[in-house]
């Protein structure tokens, strides 16, 4: 898998987590812990996306 395709996949997963967080926020049975875990995963993806963007800009 190329870096670019990996980056596209990470962005797709990041967007999916954003949608899931919004759904969970609107669901009354969701705990704050569940939302925090989703946000943590989303942040991890964002950091990985930024790392790969920097890697591709340095390589270019």
SEVEX-461295 format. One line per field, with one value per atom (N, C-alpha, C, O): y, z, x; atom name; residue number from 0; residue in three letters. Coordinates in nm, 2 decimals, decimal comma, m for minus. Atoms other than C-alpha are relative to their C-alpha. Last residue first. Example, Ala and Ser with C-alpha at 12.3 -4.5 7.8 and 13.67 -1.06 7.14 Angstrom:
<recs>
py c(m0,11/m0,11/0,11/0,22/m0,12/m0,45/0,12/0,12)
pz c(0,00/0,71/0,08/0,09/0,00/0,78/0,00/0,07)
px c(m0,09/1,37/m0,08/m0,03/0,09/1,23/0,09/0,19)
atom c(N/CA/C/O/N/CA/C/O)
nr c(1/1/1/1/0/0/0/0)
rest c(SER/SER/SER/SER/ALA/ALA/ALA/ALA)
</recs>
This chain:
<recs>
py c(m0,06/1,53/0,10/0,16/0,09/1,31/0,07/0,03/0,00/1,59/m0,09/m0,05/m0,13/1,66/0,00/0,07/m0,02/1,29/0,13/0,14/0,10/1,24/0,02/0,01/m0,06/1,56/m0,09/m0,04/m0,12/1,43/0,06/0,10/0,04/1,09/0,12/0,11/0,06/1,24/m0,04/m0,02/m0,11/1,46/m0,05/0,01/m0,07/1,16/0,11/0,12/0,09/0,96/0,07/0,06/m0,01/1,25/m0,09/m0,04/m0,14/1,27/0,01/0,07/0,00/0,89/0,14/0,14/0,08/0,91/m0,01/0,00/m0,08/1,20/m0,08/m0,03/m0,10/1,00/0,08/0,11/0,07/0,70/0,10/0,09/0,04/0,93/m0,07/m0,04/m0,12/1,08/m0,03/0,03/m0,03/0,74/0,12/0,12/0,10/0,65/0,02/0,01/m0,03/0,98/m0,10/m0,06/m0,12/0,91/0,04/0,07/0,05/0,56/0,12/0,10/0,09/0,70/m0,05/m0,05/m0,10/0,98/m0,08/m0,04/m0,05/0,70/0,10/0,09/0,00/0,64/0,07/0,18/0,11/0,56/0,00/m0,09/m0,03/0,90/m0,11/m0,08/0,12/0,86/0,01/0,02/m0,01/1,20/m0,12/m0,11/m0,12/1,21/0,02/0,06/0,03/0,86/0,11/0,09/0,10/0,95/m0,03/m0,03/m0,07/1,25/m0,08/m0,04/m0,09/1,04/0,08/0,09/0,09/0,78/0,08/0,06/0,03/1,05/m0,08/m0,06/m0,13/1,18/m0,02/0,02/m0,02/0,82/0,13/0,13/0,10/0,77/0,01/0,00/m0,05/1,09/m0,09/m0,05/m0,12/0,97/0,06/0,09/0,05/0,63/0,11/0,10/0,06/0,79/m0,05/m0,03/m0,12/1,02/m0,06/m0,01/m0,06/0,71/0,11/0,13/0,09/0,53/0,06/0,05/m0,01/0,83/m0,09/m0,05/m0,13/0,84/0,02/0,06/0,02/0,47/0,13/0,12/0,08/0,53/m0,02/m0,03/m0,07/0,81/m0,07/m0,02/m0,10/0,62/0,08/0,10/m0,13/0,34/0,09/0,07/m0,12/0,00/0,12/0,14)
pz c(0,13/m0,25/m0,04/m0,15/0,10/0,03/m0,14/m0,24/m0,01/0,29/m0,12/m0,18/0,04/0,18/0,00/m0,08/0,15/0,19/m0,05/m0,16/0,06/0,55/m0,16/m0,22/m0,01/0,67/m0,07/m0,14/0,09/0,53/0,01/m0,10/0,14/0,69/m0,10/m0,19/0,02/1,03/m0,14/m0,19/0,00/1,00/m0,02/m0,09/0,13/0,91/m0,01/m0,12/0,11/1,20/m0,13/m0,21/m0,01/1,44/m0,10/m0,16/0,04/1,31/0,01/m0,08/0,14/1,35/m0,06/m0,16/0,04/1,71/m0,15/m0,21/m0,02/1,77/m0,05/m0,12/0,11/1,62/0,01/m0,09/0,12/1,85/m0,12/m0,20/m0,01/2,15/m0,13/m0,18/0,02/2,05/0,00/m0,08/0,15/2,02/m0,03/m0,14/0,07/2,37/m0,15/m0,22/m0,02/2,51/m0,07/m0,13/0,09/2,36/0,01/m0,09/0,14/2,52/m0,09/m0,19/0,02/2,86/m0,14/m0,21/0,03/2,85/m0,03/m0,12/m0,12/2,84/m0,05/m0,17/0,02/2,55/0,12/0,16/m0,08/2,65/m0,01/0,06/m0,14/2,54/0,09/0,20/m0,06/2,18/0,15/0,21/0,01/2,02/0,06/0,07/m0,08/2,14/0,00/0,10/m0,14/2,00/0,09/0,20/m0,02/1,65/0,15/0,21/0,01/1,65/0,03/0,11/m0,12/1,77/0,00/0,11/m0,12/1,50/0,13/0,21/0,01/1,23/0,11/0,17/m0,03/1,35/m0,01/0,08/m0,15/1,36/0,04/0,14/m0,06/1,00/0,15/0,20/0,03/0,90/0,06/0,11/m0,09/1,07/m0,02/0,08/m0,14/0,90/0,10/0,18/0,00/0,56/0,13/0,18/0,00/0,64/0,00/0,07/m0,13/0,74/0,01/0,10/m0,09/0,42/0,14/0,20/0,04/0,20/0,10/0,14/m0,05/0,39/m0,03/0,06/m0,15/0,33/0,06/0,15/m0,02/m0,04/0,15/0,19/0,03/m0,04/0,02/0,07/m0,11/0,15/m0,03/0,06/0,01/m0,10/0,12/0,18/0,00/0,00/0,00/0,08)
px c(0,03/0,85/0,11/0,10/m0,05/0,99/m0,02/0,05/m0,15/0,96/0,05/0,16/m0,05/0,60/0,15/0,21/0,02/0,51/0,05/0,11/m0,09/0,65/0,00/0,10/m0,13/0,48/0,10/0,19/m0,01/0,15/0,14/0,19/m0,02/0,22/0,00/0,08/m0,14/0,28/0,02/0,13/m0,10/m0,03/0,14/0,22/0,02/m0,25/0,10/0,17/m0,06/m0,10/m0,01/0,08/m0,15/m0,18/0,07/0,17/m0,04/m0,54/0,15/0,22/0,00/m0,58/0,05/0,12/m0,11/m0,47/0,01/0,12/m0,12/m0,71/0,13/0,21/0,01/m1,00/0,13/0,19/m0,03/m0,91/0,01/0,10/m0,14/m0,90/0,04/0,15/m0,08/m1,23/0,15/0,22/0,01/m1,39/0,08/0,15/m0,08/m1,26/0,00/0,10/m0,14/m1,39/0,09/0,19/m0,03/m1,73/0,14/0,21/0,00/m1,74/0,03/0,11/m0,12/m1,63/0,00/0,11/m0,11/m1,90/0,13/0,21/m0,07/m2,16/0,11/0,16/m0,14/m2,40/0,07/0,03/m0,06/m2,76/0,16/0,22/0,00/m2,90/0,07/0,11/0,06/m2,79/0,00/0,11/0,15/m2,73/m0,07/m0,19/0,03/m2,36/m0,15/m0,21/0,00/m2,33/m0,03/m0,10/0,11/m2,44/0,00/m0,11/0,12/m2,20/m0,12/m0,21/0,00/m1,91/m0,13/m0,19/0,03/m1,99/m0,01/m0,10/0,14/m1,99/m0,05/m0,15/0,07/m1,65/m0,15/m0,23/0,00/m1,52/m0,08/m0,15/0,09/m1,62/m0,01/m0,12/0,13/m1,44/m0,11/m0,21/0,01/m1,12/m0,14/m0,21/0,03/m1,16/m0,02/m0,11/0,13/m1,18/m0,04/m0,16/0,09/m0,88/m0,15/m0,23/0,00/m0,68/m0,10/m0,18/0,07/m0,78/m0,01/m0,11/0,14/m0,67/m0,08/m0,19/0,05/m0,34/m0,15/m0,22/0,01/m0,28/m0,06/m0,14/0,12/m0,35/m0,02/m0,14/0,12/m0,10/m0,13/m0,22/0,02/0,17/m0,13/m0,21/m0,08/0,14/m0,03/m0,14/0,09/0,00/0,09/0,18)
atom c(N/CA/C/O/N/CA/C/O/N/CA/C/O/N/CA/C/O/N/CA/C/O/N/CA/C/O/N/CA/C/O/N/CA/C/O/N/CA/C/O/N/CA/C/O/N/CA/C/O/N/CA/C/O/N/CA/C/O/N/CA/C/O/N/CA/C/O/N/CA/C/O/N/CA/C/O/N/CA/C/O/N/CA/C/O/N/CA/C/O/N/CA/C/O/N/CA/C/O/N/CA/C/O/N/CA/C/O/N/CA/C/O/N/CA/C/O/N/CA/C/O/N/CA/C/O/N/CA/C/O/N/CA/C/O/N/CA/C/O/N/CA/C/O/N/CA/C/O/N/CA/C/O/N/CA/C/O/N/CA/C/O/N/CA/C/O/N/CA/C/O/N/CA/C/O/N/CA/C/O/N/CA/C/O/N/CA/C/O/N/CA/C/O/N/CA/C/O/N/CA/C/O/N/CA/C/O/N/CA/C/O/N/CA/C/O/N/CA/C/O/N/CA/C/O/N/CA/C/O/N/CA/C/O/N/CA/C/O/N/CA/C/O/N/CA/C/O/N/CA/C/O/N/CA/C/O/N/CA/C/O/N/CA/C/O/N/CA/C/O)
nr c(59/59/59/59/58/58/58/58/57/57/57/57/56/56/56/56/55/55/55/55/54/54/54/54/53/53/53/53/52/52/52/52/51/51/51/51/50/50/50/50/49/49/49/49/48/48/48/48/47/47/47/47/46/46/46/46/45/45/45/45/44/44/44/44/43/43/43/43/42/42/42/42/41/41/41/41/40/40/40/40/39/39/39/39/38/38/38/38/37/37/37/37/36/36/36/36/35/35/35/35/34/34/34/34/33/33/33/33/32/32/32/32/31/31/31/31/30/30/30/30/29/29/29/29/28/28/28/28/27/27/27/27/26/26/26/26/25/25/25/25/24/24/24/24/23/23/23/23/22/22/22/22/21/21/21/21/20/20/20/20/19/19/19/19/18/18/18/18/17/17/17/17/16/16/16/16/15/15/15/15/14/14/14/14/13/13/13/13/12/12/12/12/11/11/11/11/10/10/10/10/9/9/9/9/8/8/8/8/7/7/7/7/6/6/6/6/5/5/5/5/4/4/4/4/3/3/3/3/2/2/2/2/1/1/1/1/0/0/0/0)
rest c(UNK/UNK/UNK/UNK/UNK/UNK/UNK/UNK/UNK/UNK/UNK/UNK/UNK/UNK/UNK/UNK/UNK/UNK/UNK/UNK/UNK/UNK/UNK/UNK/UNK/UNK/UNK/UNK/UNK/UNK/UNK/UNK/UNK/UNK/UNK/UNK/UNK/UNK/UNK/UNK/UNK/UNK/UNK/UNK/UNK/UNK/UNK/UNK/UNK/UNK/UNK/UNK/UNK/UNK/UNK/UNK/UNK/UNK/UNK/UNK/UNK/UNK/UNK/UNK/UNK/UNK/UNK/UNK/UNK/UNK/UNK/UNK/UNK/UNK/UNK/UNK/UNK/UNK/UNK/UNK/UNK/UNK/UNK/UNK/UNK/UNK/UNK/UNK/UNK/UNK/UNK/UNK/UNK/UNK/UNK/UNK/UNK/UNK/UNK/UNK/UNK/UNK/UNK/UNK/UNK/UNK/UNK/UNK/UNK/UNK/UNK/UNK/UNK/UNK/UNK/UNK/UNK/UNK/UNK/UNK/UNK/UNK/UNK/UNK/UNK/UNK/UNK/UNK/UNK/UNK/UNK/UNK/UNK/UNK/UNK/UNK/UNK/UNK/UNK/UNK/UNK/UNK/UNK/UNK/UNK/UNK/UNK/UNK/UNK/UNK/UNK/UNK/UNK/UNK/UNK/UNK/UNK/UNK/UNK/UNK/UNK/UNK/UNK/UNK/UNK/UNK/UNK/UNK/UNK/UNK/UNK/UNK/UNK/UNK/UNK/UNK/UNK/UNK/UNK/UNK/UNK/UNK/UNK/UNK/UNK/UNK/UNK/UNK/UNK/UNK/UNK/UNK/UNK/UNK/UNK/UNK/UNK/UNK/UNK/UNK/UNK/UNK/UNK/UNK/UNK/UNK/UNK/UNK/UNK/UNK/UNK/UNK/UNK/UNK/UNK/UNK/UNK/UNK/UNK/UNK/UNK/UNK/UNK/UNK/UNK/UNK/UNK/UNK/UNK/UNK/UNK/UNK/UNK/UNK/UNK/UNK/UNK/UNK/UNK/UNK)
</recs>
